[in-house]
Amino acid sequence: MKLDITSFTGEVPWLDSHLLEDTQAKTAINCRLTNGSLRAYRASLDEQVLNDTPKTIYLYRNEYERYWFDWTTDVDVIRSPVADDPNNRVYFTGSVKGPRYTDNGLALSGGSDYPVNDLQLGIPEPDAVPVVSLSGTPLALCLQIHR
């Protein structure tokens, strides 16, 4: 089937669909409507090699580019709930390393297997086990606390 559109007059959202002419659209998403032609708003993505057998893929968008993130495990991904987040953070769970996040600086630098780097949510574990010791006599300690 071939679709031949010789001219495109644009989006007319206020008309019912059955009243639209052949050159009009109810909605026009991700296309330029400046000169009567129908063109893609963005250029196509370059080819990107994914992991051997990805179980999860996610389309990551920053201001100018798009990248495919992929994981070999089942991962749940959500974009940052912060409006206009300048870092474009993405949070994900399901990794064996616990809940994690990544952003422009971490995910896109140092390689091509996206996300390149990520960080664990929360406070990092200490390198060594904390040790608590009691010094002095219990009676002296009690007196110092009550004063």
N, CA, C and O atoms as CSV, one atom per row, in Angstrom:
chain,resi,resn,atom,element,x,y,z
A,1,MET,N,N,0.842,-1.174,0.000
A,1,MET,CA,C,0.000,0.000,0.000
A,1,MET,C,C,0.887,1.237,0.000
A,1,MET,O,O,1.847,1.313,0.768
A,2,LYS,N,N,0.584,2.177,-0.828
A,2,LYS,CA,C,1.367,3.398,-0.947
A,2,LYS,C,C,0.512,4.567,-0.474
A,2,LYS,O,O,-0.673,4.648,-0.800
A,3,LEU,N,N,1.099,5.454,0.279
A,3,LEU,CA,C,0.426,6.656,0.761
A,3,LEU,C,C,1.058,7.844,0.056
A,3,LEU,O,O,2.250,8.107,0.217
A,4,ASP,N,N,0.274,8.549,-0.713
A,4,ASP,CA,C,0.798,9.675,-1.478
A,4,ASP,C,C,0.150,10.964,-0.972
A,4,ASP,O,O,-1.042,11.193,-1.176
A,5,ILE,N,N,0.950,11.802,-0.310
A,5,ILE,CA,C,0.464,13.086,0.192
A,5,ILE,C,C,1.205,14.168,-0.584
A,5,ILE,O,O,2.402,14.376,-0.379
A,6,THR,N,N,0.499,14.852,-1.467
A,6,THR,CA,C,1.149,15.862,-2.307
A,6,THR,C,C,1.339,17.172,-1.556
A,6,THR,O,O,2.311,17.887,-1.802
A,7,SER,N,N,0.443,17.491,-0.660
A,7,SER,CA,C,0.625,18.679,0.177
A,7,SER,C,C,0.003,18.396,1.530
A,7,SER,O,O,-0.882,17.551,1.662
A,8,PHE,N,N,0.474,19.106,2.518
A,8,PHE,CA,C,-0.017,18.888,3.870
A,8,PHE,C,C,-0.305,20.259,4.478
A,8,PHE,O,O,0.594,21.093,4.588
A,9,THR,N,N,-1.550,20.489,4.870
A,9,THR,CA,C,-1.919,21.809,5.403
A,9,THR,C,C,-1.817,21.873,6.912
A,9,THR,O,O,-1.898,22.956,7.491
A,10,GLY,N,N,-1.642,20.735,7.556
A,10,GLY,CA,C,-1.369,20.767,8.978
A,10,GLY,C,C,-2.452,20.176,9.850
A,10,GLY,O,O,-3.357,19.479,9.390
A,11,GLU,N,N,-2.323,20.481,11.129
A,11,GLU,CA,C,-3.193,19.943,12.155
A,11,GLU,C,C,-4.422,20.827,12.324
A,11,GLU,O,O,-4.312,22.050,12.399
A,12,VAL,N,N,-5.590,20.201,12.384
A,12,VAL,CA,C,-6.847,20.924,12.600
A,12,VAL,C,C,-7.588,20.203,13.731
A,12,VAL,O,O,-8.531,19.456,13.468
A,13,PRO,N,N,-7.179,20.416,14.977
A,13,PRO,CA,C,-7.740,19.628,16.078
A,13,PRO,C,C,-9.184,19.973,16.430
A,13,PRO,O,O,-9.850,19.186,17.103
A,14,TRP,N,N,-9.681,21.122,15.996
A,14,TRP,CA,C,-11.037,21.532,16.380
A,14,TRP,C,C,-12.126,20.934,15.488
A,14,TRP,O,O,-13.310,21.029,15.813
A,15,LEU,N,N,-11.741,20.327,14.381
A,15,LEU,CA,C,-12.719,19.696,13.494
A,15,LEU,C,C,-12.888,18.225,13.844
A,15,LEU,O,O,-11.935,17.564,14.259
A,16,ASP,N,N,-14.102,17.716,13.675
A,16,ASP,CA,C,-14.300,16.282,13.828
A,16,ASP,C,C,-13.553,15.556,12.716
A,16,ASP,O,O,-13.370,16.091,11.622
A,17,SER,N,N,-13.127,14.339,13.008
A,17,SER,CA,C,-12.314,13.573,12.060
A,17,SER,C,C,-12.991,13.395,10.707
A,17,SER,O,O,-12.319,13.450,9.678
A,18,HIS,N,N,-14.296,13.185,10.684
A,18,HIS,CA,C,-14.975,12.947,9.410
A,18,HIS,C,C,-15.099,14.215,8.558
A,18,HIS,O,O,-15.440,14.131,7.378
A,19,LEU,N,N,-14.825,15.395,9.144
A,19,LEU,CA,C,-14.899,16.652,8.392
A,19,LEU,C,C,-13.546,17.087,7.828
A,19,LEU,O,O,-13.480,18.068,7.087
A,20,LEU,N,N,-12.472,16.379,8.162
A,20,LEU,CA,C,-11.138,16.759,7.698
A,20,LEU,C,C,-10.969,16.486,6.215
A,20,LEU,O,O,-11.493,15.508,5.681
A,21,GLU,N,N,-10.226,17.370,5.559
A,21,GLU,CA,C,-9.870,17.146,4.158
A,21,GLU,C,C,-8.695,16.180,4.089
A,21,GLU,O,O,-8.087,15.868,5.113
A,22,ASP,N,N,-8.375,15.707,2.897
A,22,ASP,CA,C,-7.281,14.744,2.726
A,22,ASP,C,C,-5.922,15.330,3.111
A,22,ASP,O,O,-5.001,14.574,3.419
A,23,THR,N,N,-5.776,16.628,3.102
A,23,THR,CA,C,-4.490,17.268,3.400
A,23,THR,C,C,-4.395,17.723,4.855
A,23,THR,O,O,-3.430,18.397,5.216
A,24,GLN,N,N,-5.366,17.377,5.698
A,24,GLN,CA,C,-5.395,17.811,7.088
A,24,GLN,C,C,-5.291,16.598,8.021
A,24,GLN,O,O,-5.574,15.461,7.641
A,25,ALA,N,N,-4.869,16.894,9.266
A,25,ALA,CA,C,-4.761,15.841,10.272
A,25,ALA,C,C,-5.404,16.301,11.569
A,25,ALA,O,O,-5.386,17.488,11.895
A,26,LYS,N,N,-5.967,15.362,12.299
A,26,LYS,CA,C,-6.531,15.667,13.620
A,26,LYS,C,C,-5.405,15.988,14.591
A,26,LYS,O,O,-5.494,16.956,15.345
A,27,THR,N,N,-4.355,15.192,14.580
A,27,THR,CA,C,-3.156,15.447,15.383
A,27,THR,C,C,-1.927,15.189,14.513
A,27,THR,O,O,-1.941,14.316,13.645
A,28,ALA,N,N,-0.890,15.941,14.751
A,28,ALA,CA,C,0.385,15.770,14.051
A,28,ALA,C,C,1.483,15.799,15.107
A,28,ALA,O,O,1.765,16.840,15.700
A,29,ILE,N,N,2.093,14.652,15.331
A,29,ILE,CA,C,3.066,14.511,16.413
A,29,ILE,C,C,4.456,14.319,15.822
A,29,ILE,O,O,4.639,13.542,14.885
A,30,ASN,N,N,5.443,15.038,16.380
A,30,ASN,CA,C,6.849,14.932,15.969
A,30,ASN,C,C,7.063,15.191,14.480
A,30,ASN,O,O,7.831,14.482,13.830
A,31,CYS,N,N,6.389,16.201,13.942
A,31,CYS,CA,C,6.624,16.564,12.551
A,31,CYS,C,C,6.606,18.085,12.416
A,31,CYS,O,O,5.987,18.791,13.213
A,32,ARG,N,N,7.283,18.558,11.412
A,32,ARG,CA,C,7.351,19.998,11.153
A,32,ARG,C,C,6.187,20.398,10.248
A,32,ARG,O,O,5.903,19.737,9.249
A,33,LEU,N,N,5.531,21.474,10.612
A,33,LEU,CA,C,4.360,21.929,9.859
A,33,LEU,C,C,4.577,23.346,9.351
A,33,LEU,O,O,3.657,24.162,9.408
A,34,THR,N,N,5.766,23.657,8.858
A,34,THR,CA,C,6.097,25.040,8.519
A,34,THR,C,C,5.900,25.396,7.058
A,34,THR,O,O,5.584,26.546,6.757
A,35,ASN,N,N,6.073,24.456,6.135
A,35,ASN,CA,C,6.054,24.849,4.724
A,35,ASN,C,C,5.166,23.973,3.844
A,35,ASN,O,O,5.390,23.894,2.636
A,36,GLY,N,N,4.179,23.324,4.414
A,36,GLY,CA,C,3.259,22.529,3.616
A,36,GLY,C,C,3.734,21.128,3.303
A,36,GLY,O,O,3.022,20.369,2.646
A,37,SER,N,N,4.926,20.767,3.760
A,37,SER,CA,C,5.397,19.403,3.530
A,37,SER,C,C,5.351,18.641,4.851
A,37,SER,O,O,5.332,19.239,5.927
A,38,LEU,N,N,5.333,17.359,4.756
A,38,LEU,CA,C,5.281,16.492,5.930
A,38,LEU,C,C,6.659,15.874,6.109
A,38,LEU,O,O,7.048,14.977,5.360
A,39,ARG,N,N,7.396,16.358,7.106
A,39,ARG,CA,C,8.764,15.882,7.356
A,39,ARG,C,C,8.931,15.506,8.805
A,39,ARG,O,O,8.253,16.041,9.683
A,40,ALA,N,N,9.834,14.588,9.049
A,40,ALA,CA,C,10.112,14.175,10.420
A,40,ALA,C,C,10.730,15.332,11.194
A,40,ALA,O,O,11.526,16.099,10.653
A,41,TYR,N,N,10.364,15.447,12.440
A,41,TYR,CA,C,10.894,16.509,13.285
A,41,TYR,C,C,12.332,16.218,13.696
A,41,TYR,O,O,13.154,17.128,13.802
A,42,ARG,N,N,12.622,14.960,13.921
A,42,ARG,CA,C,13.966,14.556,14.307
A,42,ARG,C,C,14.535,13.640,13.243
A,42,ARG,O,O,13.801,12.956,12.529
A,43,ALA,N,N,15.849,13.638,13.150
A,43,ALA,CA,C,16.516,12.718,12.222
A,43,ALA,C,C,16.470,11.315,12.817
A,43,ALA,O,O,16.277,11.148,14.021
A,44,SER,N,N,16.645,10.325,11.976
A,44,SER,CA,C,16.634,8.957,12.477
A,44,SER,C,C,17.861,8.714,13.345
A,44,SER,O,O,18.892,9.368,13.192
A,45,LEU,N,N,17.726,7.761,14.258
A,45,LEU,CA,C,18.822,7.417,15.155
A,45,LEU,C,C,19.908,6.652,14.419
A,45,LEU,O,O,19.632,5.901,13.484
A,46,ASP,N,N,21.146,6.851,14.850
A,46,ASP,CA,C,22.222,6.016,14.341
A,46,ASP,C,C,22.009,4.609,14.875
A,46,ASP,O,O,21.346,4.406,15.893
A,47,GLU,N,N,22.572,3.658,14.183
A,47,GLU,CA,C,22.456,2.281,14.630
A,47,GLU,C,C,23.201,2.129,15.943
A,47,GLU,O,O,24.307,2.646,16.102
A,48,GLN,N,N,22.599,1.423,16.875
A,48,GLN,CA,C,23.229,1.202,18.167
A,48,GLN,C,C,23.206,-0.276,18.476
A,48,GLN,O,O,22.157,-0.911,18.379
A,49,VAL,N,N,24.343,-0.837,18.847
A,49,VAL,CA,C,24.438,-2.255,19.156
A,49,VAL,C,C,24.027,-2.454,20.607
A,49,VAL,O,O,24.546,-1.791,21.505
A,50,LEU,N,N,23.093,-3.373,20.830
A,50,LEU,CA,C,22.625,-3.676,22.172
A,50,LEU,C,C,23.349,-4.899,22.706
A,50,LEU,O,O,24.105,-5.547,21.982
A,51,ASN,N,N,23.114,-5.219,23.992
A,51,ASN,CA,C,23.658,-6.439,24.582
A,51,ASN,C,C,23.196,-7.646,23.785
A,51,ASN,O,O,22.275,-7.541,22.974
A,52,ASP,N,N,23.829,-8.795,24.009
A,52,ASP,CA,C,23.496,-10.014,23.267
A,52,ASP,C,C,22.016,-10.370,23.369
A,52,ASP,O,O,21.354,-10.591,22.355
A,53,THR,N,N,21.506,-10.424,24.583
A,53,THR,CA,C,20.100,-10.787,24.785
A,53,THR,C,C,19.480,-9.833,25.808
A,53,THR,O,O,19.314,-10.203,26.970
A,54,PRO,N,N,19.137,-8.618,25.394
A,54,PRO,CA,C,18.564,-7.695,26.373
A,54,PRO,C,C,17.162,-8.144,26.794
A,54,PRO,O,O,16.356,-8.568,25.967
A,55,LYS,N,N,16.893,-8.040,28.099
A,55,LYS,CA,C,15.548,-8.336,28.600
A,55,LYS,C,C,14.760,-7.054,28.788
A,55,LYS,O,O,13.529,-7.081,28.818
A,56,THR,N,N,15.457,-5.924,28.917
A,56,THR,CA,C,14.801,-4.633,29.073
A,56,THR,C,C,15.523,-3.604,28.221
A,56,THR,O,O,16.752,-3.537,28.232
A,57,ILE,N,N,14.760,-2.796,27.478
A,57,ILE,CA,C,15.331,-1.660,26.759
A,57,ILE,C,C,14.528,-0.418,27.131
A,57,ILE,O,O,13.339,-0.505,27.438
A,58,TYR,N,N,15.189,0.737,27.099
A,58,TYR,CA,C,14.557,2.000,27.477
A,58,TYR,C,C,15.114,3.100,26.583
A,58,TYR,O,O,16.329,3.207,26.417
A,59,LEU,N,N,14.240,3.913,26.007
A,59,LEU,CA,C,14.674,5.028,25.169
A,59,LEU,C,C,14.949,6.227,26.057
A,59,LEU,O,O,14.033,6.812,26.634
A,60,TYR,N,N,16.234,6.592,26.162
A,60,TYR,CA,C,16.670,7.713,27.002
A,60,TYR,C,C,16.824,8.933,26.115
A,60,TYR,O,O,17.482,8.878,25.077
A,61,ARG,N,N,16.218,10.027,26.526
A,61,ARG,CA,C,16.294,11.268,25.744
A,61,ARG,C,C,16.895,12.367,26.592
A,61,ARG,O,O,16.466,12.612,27.720
A,62,ASN,N,N,17.904,13.031,26.027
A,62,ASN,CA,C,18.343,14.274,26.639
A,62,ASN,C,C,17.923,15.395,25.696
A,62,ASN,O,O,17.094,15.171,24.814
A,63,GLU,N,N,18.463,16.572,25.857
A,63,GLU,CA,C,17.961,17.724,25.101
A,63,GLU,C,C,18.066,17.556,23.592
A,63,GLU,O,O,17.175,17.987,22.860
A,64,TYR,N,N,19.145,16.934,23.113
A,64,TYR,CA,C,19.380,16.879,21.667
A,64,TYR,C,C,19.445,15.477,21.081
A,64,TYR,O,O,19.295,15.312,19.871
A,65,GLU,N,N,19.666,14.464,21.913
A,65,GLU,CA,C,19.930,13.132,21.383
A,65,GLU,C,C,19.081,12.078,22.089
A,65,GLU,O,O,18.475,12.327,23.131
A,66,ARG,N,N,19.062,10.899,21.485
A,66,ARG,CA,C,18.352,9.764,22.051
A,66,ARG,C,C,19.285,8.560,22.059
A,66,ARG,O,O,20.066,8.350,21.131
A,67,TYR,N,N,19.188,7.783,23.118
A,67,TYR,CA,C,20.016,6.587,23.264
A,67,TYR,C,C,19.138,5.450,23.764
A,67,TYR,O,O,18.161,5.680,24.477
A,68,TRP,N,N,19.489,4.220,23.388
A,68,TRP,CA,C,18.812,3.049,23.919
A,68,TRP,C,C,19.612,2.501,25.071
A,68,TRP,O,O,20.775,2.132,24.904
A,69,PHE,N,N,18.999,2.440,26.255
A,69,PHE,CA,C,19.602,1.764,27.401
A,69,PHE,C,C,19.114,0.317,27.345
A,69,PHE,O,O,17.961,0.054,27.002
A,70,ASP,N,N,19.996,-0.611,27.683
A,70,ASP,CA,C,19.564,-2.002,27.711
A,70,ASP,C,C,20.199,-2.733,28.878
A,70,ASP,O,O,21.319,-2.436,29.294
A,71,TRP,N,N,19.452,-3.699,29.396
A,71,TRP,CA,C,19.888,-4.522,30.510
A,71,TRP,C,C,19.627,-5.977,30.159
A,71,TRP,O,O,18.689,-6.283,29.422
A,72,THR,N,N,20.448,-6.868,30.679
A,72,THR,CA,C,20.254,-8.299,30.433
A,72,THR,C,C,19.311,-8.918,31.454
A,72,THR,O,O,19.025,-10.113,31.378
A,73,THR,N,N,18.822,-8.130,32.408
A,73,THR,CA,C,17.851,-8.595,33.397
A,73,THR,C,C,16.553,-7.810,33.237
A,73,THR,O,O,16.502,-6.818,32.510
A,74,ASP,N,N,15.515,-8.261,33.918
A,74,ASP,CA,C,14.229,-7.577,33.892
A,74,ASP,C,C,14.321,-6.366,34.812
A,74,ASP,O,O,14.444,-6.524,36.026
A,75,VAL,N,N,14.264,-5.168,34.254
A,75,VAL,CA,C,14.469,-3.924,35.001
A,75,VAL,C,C,13.255,-3.025,34.796
A,75,VAL,O,O,12.710,-2.951,33.695
A,76,ASP,N,N,12.835,-2.343,35.857
A,76,ASP,CA,C,11.781,-1.337,35.767
A,76,ASP,C,C,12.434,0.039,35.780
A,76,ASP,O,O,13.242,0.337,36.659
A,77,VAL,N,N,12.086,0.879,34.807
A,77,VAL,CA,C,12.751,2.172,34.614
A,77,VAL,C,C,11.719,3.287,34.696
A,77,VAL,O,O,10.598,3.145,34.207
A,78,ILE,N,N,12.112,4.410,35.325
A,78,ILE,CA,C,11.252,5.588,35.374
A,78,ILE,C,C,12.114,6.835,35.229
A,78,ILE,O,O,13.196,6.931,35.809
A,79,ARG,N,N,11.618,7.785,34.447
A,79,ARG,CA,C,12.291,9.078,34.311
A,79,ARG,C,C,12.109,9.855,35.604
A,79,ARG,O,O,11.145,9.621,36.333
A,80,SER,N,N,13.009,10.768,35.899
A,80,SER,CA,C,12.952,11.561,37.120
A,80,SER,C,C,11.608,12.267,37.246
A,80,SER,O,O,11.123,12.849,36.275
A,81,PRO,N,N,10.998,12.222,38.435
A,81,PRO,CA,C,9.732,12.923,38.626
A,81,PRO,C,C,9.901,14.434,38.799
A,81,PRO,O,O,8.911,15.156,38.914
A,82,VAL,N,N,11.132,14.912,38.818
A,82,VAL,CA,C,11.406,16.340,38.966
A,82,VAL,C,C,11.181,17.022,37.614
A,82,VAL,O,O,11.778,16.632,36.611
A,83,ALA,N,N,10.329,18.029,37.593
A,83,ALA,CA,C,10.049,18.746,36.338
A,83,ALA,C,C,11.297,19.471,35.859
A,83,ALA,O,O,11.998,20.092,36.659
A,84,ASP,N,N,11.579,19.401,34.572
A,84,ASP,CA,C,12.723,20.070,33.944
A,84,ASP,C,C,14.036,19.737,34.639
A,84,ASP,O,O,14.869,20.618,34.850
A,85,ASP,N,N,14.223,18.482,34.991
A,85,ASP,CA,C,15.455,18.032,35.637
A,85,ASP,C,C,16.630,18.271,34.688
A,85,ASP,O,O,16.685,17.647,33.628
A,86,PRO,N,N,17.577,19.159,35.035
A,86,PRO,CA,C,18.678,19.457,34.116
A,86,PRO,C,C,19.625,18.272,33.905
A,86,PRO,O,O,20.348,18.229,32.909
A,87,ASN,N,N,19.625,17.312,34.835
A,87,ASN,CA,C,20.505,16.147,34.719
A,87,ASN,C,C,19.861,14.981,33.976
A,87,ASN,O,O,20.540,14.003,33.663
A,88,ASN,N,N,18.564,15.068,33.689
A,88,ASN,CA,C,17.831,13.978,33.026
A,88,ASN,C,C,18.048,12.642,33.729
A,88,ASN,O,O,18.432,11.655,33.102
A,89,ARG,N,N,17.802,12.621,35.029
A,89,ARG,CA,C,17.993,11.388,35.788
A,89,ARG,C,C,16.961,10.336,35.423
A,89,ARG,O,O,15.817,10.635,35.080
A,90,VAL,N,N,17.407,9.107,35.511
A,90,VAL,CA,C,16.565,7.935,35.302
A,90,VAL,C,C,16.813,7.003,36.476
A,90,VAL,O,O,17.960,6.751,36.847
A,91,TYR,N,N,15.733,6.493,37.060
A,91,TYR,CA,C,15.823,5.572,38.183
A,91,TYR,C,C,15.391,4.197,37.708
A,91,TYR,O,O,14.472,4.078,36.897
A,92,PHE,N,N,16.054,3.146,38.212
A,92,PHE,CA,C,15.662,1.806,37.810
A,92,PHE,C,C,15.894,0.813,38.936
A,92,PHE,O,O,16.797,0.969,39.758
A,93,THR,N,N,15.052,-0.212,38.948
A,93,THR,CA,C,15.144,-1.290,39.930
A,93,THR,C,C,15.139,-2.608,39.185
A,93,THR,O,O,14.790,-2.680,38.007
A,94,GLY,N,N,15.538,-3.656,39.906
A,94,GLY,CA,C,15.563,-4.979,39.300
A,94,GLY,C,C,16.974,-5.474,39.075
A,94,GLY,O,O,17.176,-6.649,38.769
A,95,SER,N,N,17.950,-4.604,39.220
A,95,SER,CA,C,19.339,-5.014,39.084
A,95,SER,C,C,19.765,-5.720,40.371
A,95,SER,O,O,19.204,-5.460,41.436
A,96,VAL,N,N,20.738,-6.599,40.279
A,96,VAL,CA,C,21.199,-7.320,41.466
A,96,VAL,C,C,21.902,-6.395,42.452
A,96,VAL,O,O,22.124,-6.772,43.603
A,97,LYS,N,N,22.251,-5.199,42.016
A,97,LYS,CA,C,22.946,-4.247,42.877
A,97,LYS,C,C,21.973,-3.339,43.631
A,97,LYS,O,O,22.413,-2.400,44.294
A,98,GLY,N,N,20.679,-3.587,43.549
A,98,GLY,CA,C,19.688,-2.779,44.254
A,98,GLY,C,C,19.202,-1.611,43.413
A,98,GLY,O,O,19.609,-1.469,42.260
A,99,PRO,N,N,18.322,-0.755,43.984
A,99,PRO,CA,C,17.808,0.397,43.232
A,99,PRO,C,C,18.936,1.358,42.866
A,99,PRO,O,O,19.811,1.645,43.683
A,100,ARG,N,N,18.903,1.852,41.622
A,100,ARG,CA,C,20.007,2.669,41.126
A,100,ARG,C,C,19.479,3.857,40.344
A,100,ARG,O,O,18.288,3.932,40.040
A,101,TYR,N,N,20.375,4.795,40.016
A,101,TYR,CA,C,20.016,5.912,39.139
A,101,TYR,C,C,21.203,6.251,38.254
A,101,TYR,O,O,22.349,5.917,38.554
A,102,THR,N,N,20.893,6.925,37.157
A,102,THR,CA,C,21.928,7.421,36.258
A,102,THR,C,C,21.448,8.743,35.678
A,102,THR,O,O,20.265,9.072,35.773
A,103,ASP,N,N,22.359,9.501,35.078
A,103,ASP,CA,C,22.018,10.790,34.471
A,103,ASP,C,C,22.917,11.029,33.270
A,103,ASP,O,O,23.668,10.139,32.870
A,104,ASN,N,N,22.848,12.232,32.686
A,104,ASN,CA,C,23.650,12.542,31.494
A,104,ASN,C,C,25.128,12.238,31.691
A,104,ASN,O,O,25.746,11.582,30.852
A,105,GLY,N,N,25.692,12.709,32.789
A,105,GLY,CA,C,27.123,12.554,33.021
A,105,GLY,C,C,27.539,11.114,33.236
A,105,GLY,O,O,28.587,10.690,32.749
A,106,LEU,N,N,26.729,10.356,33.962
A,106,LEU,CA,C,27.070,8.966,34.256
A,106,LEU,C,C,26.779,8.033,33.086
A,106,LEU,O,O,27.614,7.206,32.722
A,107,ALA,N,N,25.615,8.166,32.512
A,107,ALA,CA,C,25.147,7.181,31.530
A,107,ALA,C,C,25.853,7.261,30.187
A,107,ALA,O,O,25.979,6.252,29.494
A,108,LEU,N,N,26.316,8.453,29.811
A,108,LEU,CA,C,26.792,8.639,28.439
A,108,LEU,C,C,28.300,8.791,28.310
A,108,LEU,O,O,28.797,8.972,27.198
A,109,SER,N,N,29.044,8.723,29.409
A,109,SER,CA,C,30.482,8.970,29.312
A,109,SER,C,C,31.287,7.700,29.535
A,109,SER,O,O,31.057,6.959,30.490
A,110,GLY,N,N,32.229,7.466,28.641
A,110,GLY,CA,C,33.182,6.383,28.823
A,110,GLY,C,C,32.857,5.084,28.106
A,110,GLY,O,O,33.461,4.058,28.420
A,111,GLY,N,N,31.945,5.083,27.175
A,111,GLY,CA,C,31.650,3.848,26.459
A,111,GLY,C,C,30.437,3.985,25.583
A,111,GLY,O,O,29.915,5.082,25.381
A,112,SER,N,N,29.987,2.850,25.060
A,112,SER,CA,C,28.809,2.879,24.190
A,112,SER,C,C,27.762,1.853,24.603
A,112,SER,O,O,26.749,1.711,23.917
A,113,ASP,N,N,27.973,1.136,25.697
A,113,ASP,CA,C,26.995,0.195,26.222
A,113,ASP,C,C,26.190,0.936,27.285
A,113,ASP,O,O,26.552,0.939,28.461
A,114,TYR,N,N,25.095,1.563,26.860
A,114,TYR,CA,C,24.362,2.484,27.732
A,114,TYR,C,C,23.381,1.757,28.638
A,114,TYR,O,O,22.753,0.796,28.193
A,115,PRO,N,N,23.222,2.176,29.892
A,115,PRO,CA,C,23.964,3.232,30.563
A,115,PRO,C,C,25.367,2.755,30.945
A,115,PRO,O,O,25.541,1.640,31.436
A,116,VAL,N,N,26.356,3.608,30.714
A,116,VAL,CA,C,27.744,3.250,30.984
A,116,VAL,C,C,27.968,3.107,32.485
A,116,VAL,O,O,28.561,2.123,32.928
A,117,ASN,N,N,27.506,4.068,33.265
A,117,ASN,CA,C,27.688,4.061,34.721
A,117,ASN,C,C,26.371,4.390,35.408
A,117,ASN,O,O,25.496,5.033,34.826
A,118,ASP,N,N,26.242,3.946,36.643
A,118,ASP,CA,C,25.089,4.279,37.469
A,118,ASP,C,C,25.525,4.262,38.926
A,118,ASP,O,O,26.606,3.776,39.257
A,119,LEU,N,N,24.677,4.795,39.787
A,119,LEU,CA,C,24.978,4.838,41.216
A,119,LEU,C,C,23.820,4.248,42.003
A,119,LEU,O,O,22.671,4.273,41.562
A,120,GLN,N,N,24.145,3.712,43.187
A,120,GLN,CA,C,23.122,3.154,44.053
A,120,GLN,C,C,22.385,4.279,44.772
A,120,GLN,O,O,22.992,5.269,45.180
A,121,LEU,N,N,21.077,4.118,44.922
A,121,LEU,CA,C,20.293,5.091,45.672
A,121,LEU,C,C,20.594,4.953,47.162
A,121,LEU,O,O,20.927,3.865,47.631
A,122,GLY,N,N,20.480,6.042,47.899
A,122,GLY,CA,C,20.657,6.005,49.350
A,122,GLY,C,C,22.080,6.287,49.771
A,122,GLY,O,O,22.891,6.786,48.991
A,123,ILE,N,N,22.367,5.966,51.000
A,123,ILE,CA,C,23.693,6.195,51.577
A,123,ILE,C,C,24.571,4.990,51.277
A,123,ILE,O,O,24.155,3.853,51.501
A,124,PRO,N,N,25.779,5.221,50.775
A,124,PRO,CA,C,26.642,4.079,50.463
A,124,PRO,C,C,27.065,3.327,51.725
A,124,PRO,O,O,27.171,3.911,52.804
A,125,GLU,N,N,27.302,2.036,51.574
A,125,GLU,CA,C,27.784,1.221,52.690
A,125,GLU,C,C,29.178,1.678,53.096
A,125,GLU,O,O,29.958,2.112,52.249
A,126,PRO,N,N,29.498,1.587,54.382
A,126,PRO,CA,C,30.878,1.905,54.777
A,126,PRO,C,C,31.829,0.824,54.269
A,126,PRO,O,O,31.426,-0.320,54.056
A,127,ASP,N,N,33.094,1.198,54.079
A,127,ASP,CA,C,34.091,0.237,53.604
A,127,ASP,C,C,34.402,-0.816,54.657
A,127,ASP,O,O,34.680,-1.969,54.328
A,128,ALA,N,N,34.354,-0.416,55.923
A,128,ALA,CA,C,34.637,-1.348,57.012
A,128,ALA,C,C,33.453,-1.352,57.979
A,128,ALA,O,O,32.673,-0.401,58.026
A,129,VAL,N,N,33.332,-2.432,58.748
A,129,VAL,CA,C,32.256,-2.543,59.721
A,129,VAL,C,C,32.516,-1.542,60.850
A,129,VAL,O,O,33.617,-1.509,61.401
A,130,PRO,N,N,31.504,-0.718,61.205
A,130,PRO,CA,C,31.710,0.226,62.305
A,130,PRO,C,C,31.935,-0.518,63.626
A,130,PRO,O,O,31.312,-1.547,63.885
A,131,VAL,N,N,32.825,0.014,64.446
A,131,VAL,CA,C,33.131,-0.586,65.740
A,131,VAL,C,C,32.803,0.438,66.819
A,131,VAL,O,O,33.205,1.598,66.732
A,132,VAL,N,N,32.070,-0.003,67.832
A,132,VAL,CA,C,31.716,0.860,68.964
A,132,VAL,C,C,32.383,0.289,70.190
A,132,VAL,O,O,32.301,-0.910,70.455
A,133,SER,N,N,33.045,1.151,70.939
A,133,SER,CA,C,33.680,0.683,72.171
A,133,SER,C,C,33.339,1.624,73.305
A,133,SER,O,O,33.122,2.817,73.097
A,134,LEU,N,N,33.295,1.078,74.503
A,134,LEU,CA,C,32.972,1.840,75.703
A,134,LEU,C,C,34.254,2.096,76.463
A,134,LEU,O,O,35.038,1.174,76.690
A,135,SER,N,N,34.473,3.314,76.852
A,135,SER,CA,C,35.669,3.616,77.637
A,135,SER,C,C,35.222,4.225,78.955
A,135,SER,O,O,34.204,4.914,79.013
A,136,GLY,N,N,35.969,3.976,79.994
A,136,GLY,CA,C,35.613,4.483,81.319
A,136,GLY,C,C,34.725,3.491,82.050
A,136,GLY,O,O,34.390,2.429,81.524
A,137,THR,N,N,34.353,3.847,83.253
A,137,THR,CA,C,33.498,2.961,84.045
A,137,THR,C,C,32.047,3.303,83.764
A,137,THR,O,O,31.735,4.450,83.442
A,138,PRO,N,N,31.150,2.325,83.881
A,138,PRO,CA,C,29.744,2.605,83.625
A,138,PRO,C,C,29.177,3.687,84.546
A,138,PRO,O,O,28.330,4.471,84.119
A,139,LEU,N,N,29.630,3.743,85.807
A,139,LEU,CA,C,29.129,4.749,86.736
A,139,LEU,C,C,29.548,6.140,86.305
A,139,LEU,O,O,28.741,7.067,86.369
A,140,ALA,N,N,30.800,6.316,85.861
A,140,ALA,CA,C,31.275,7.627,85.413
A,140,ALA,C,C,30.524,8.051,84.138
A,140,ALA,O,O,30.225,9.231,83.953
A,141,LEU,N,N,30.234,7.107,83.288
A,141,LEU,CA,C,29.501,7.413,82.072
A,141,LEU,C,C,28.097,7.905,82.387
A,141,LEU,O,O,27.625,8.863,81.775
A,142,CYS,N,N,27.424,7.258,83.335
A,142,CYS,CA,C,26.075,7.661,83.733
A,142,CYS,C,C,26.085,9.048,84.348
A,142,CYS,O,O,25.190,9.851,84.085
A,143,LEU,N,N,27.087,9.337,85.164
A,143,LEU,CA,C,27.170,10.653,85.799
A,143,LEU,C,C,27.374,11.747,84.749
A,143,LEU,O,O,26.808,12.833,84.875
A,144,GLN,N,N,28.174,11.474,83.719
A,144,GLN,CA,C,28.412,12.472,82.676
A,144,GLN,C,C,27.155,12.736,81.849
A,144,GLN,O,O,26.910,13.868,81.433
A,145,ILE,N,N,26.369,11.704,81.612
A,145,ILE,CA,C,25.163,11.873,80.823
A,145,ILE,C,C,24.125,12.685,81.569
A,145,ILE,O,O,23.441,13.510,80.963
A,146,HIS,N,N,23.986,12.470,82.892
A,146,HIS,CA,C,22.949,13.142,83.680
A,146,HIS,C,C,23.302,14.577,84.051
A,146,HIS,O,O,22.396,15.329,84.412
A,147,ARG,N,N,24.509,14.987,83.988
A,147,ARG,CA,C,24.877,16.348,84.397
A,147,ARG,C,C,24.429,17.367,83.447
A,147,ARG,O,O,24.666,18.556,83.659
